[in-house]
C-alpha cells in the first residue's frame, strides 16, 4: 500500500481510506461482520479510517471504536460533525456550543482519547467561520484532535477560511473531502486547485458515483428503482429520463474502456481519483466483505496518460454528469436568491 502525506501535517495515510458510512443500521447492521471488514482493511495496509457522528446516528462510530481496540495507535482516525444528532435546536451545526459537545460524544463512541482528523461535514451559513475555526483550534491545543478539515466546502469558502485563520492567528483547515468520480469532475475546475494552493490534503468520496459505476447498471437494461441508492433518488438512475441520457452513454464508454484494460468498472473508478496530483486518499465505503475485496482488487492499477486521455474524451475535465447524493449545494442556487421579483425583471 502506498502512503501520502496528509495536508502538510506530516501524517502518512494510505491512498485508500476505509469509509465507514455503511457500517450500522443504514448498511451493515452486523457489528461483527463490519469489524471483520475493518480488520481486513488494516491487514492490507490501509491505515486510514473515516466515519462521522451522523452515520447511523452514531452507530458507525461505535462499530469503528470497538473494531480498533488494541490497534488504535496504528490507525489515522477521522470523523465528522455538523448534521443534527437529535431533535430540537442546537443539536447540530458548526457553532462552538455544538462542537464542544459533539467532540466528547465522538470520543466516547470511538473509545479513544484523540481524533487524528476532525472534519466539518458541511458549511453552516448561520455560523461565522471564525467561531468554528476558533473552537477547532482550541480542540487541537487541548490535545483532543490532531488536525481538522472540511467536507464538501466550495472553493471560495475554503479561501475565506484560510484568510480568517491567518488574520486571527487560528489553525487552518488541513484537508477537504469532496465527491469526485469519473462522472463527477466539477471539482477539477476550482476546488482541487484551491486545495493545492493552500497545501491541503484531499480525501475524495463516492468514487462509484453512489453505485452508478458499480458495474450493475447498464444502458438498455432494466434498473431496479426500488432498492439501494436507486430507491432513494430514482430520478438519478432512471434510464427513461432524457436528462440521464448523457450519463448512461458515458457509462457504456467507460465500461468498454475498463474491458479494454482488462479490469472491472469499479476498479477503474477507484483508480481514477488517485491519479490527480491534488488527491491524497480515495475513500472506499464497502458494506460487505465482497464489496471491500472488489474495491481493493485494483489497488495496483496504473492509469497511463493514454487511458486518462480516453477518459477525458468520454467525460471532459471539469464536467459533472452526476451530482453525488448529499453533496452540498450553495444557497445562491435557490430560486428565491437568483430570481428578482417579477415586477423588477423587465428592462423598462
Secondary structure by P-SEA (a helix, b strand, c coil): cbbbbccccccccccbbbbcccccccccccaaaaaaaaaaaaaacccbbbbccccccaaaaaaaaaaacccccccbbbbbbccccccccccccccaaaaaaaaaaaaaaaccccccbbbcccccccccaaaaaaaaaaaaaaccccccccccccaaaaaaaaaaaaaaccccccbbbbbbccccccccccaaaaaaaabbbbbbcccccccccccccccccccccccccccccccccccccccaaaaaaaaaaaaaaaaaacccaaaaaaacccccccccbbbbbbccaaaaaaaaccccccccaaaaaaaaaacccccccccccccccccccccccccccccccccc
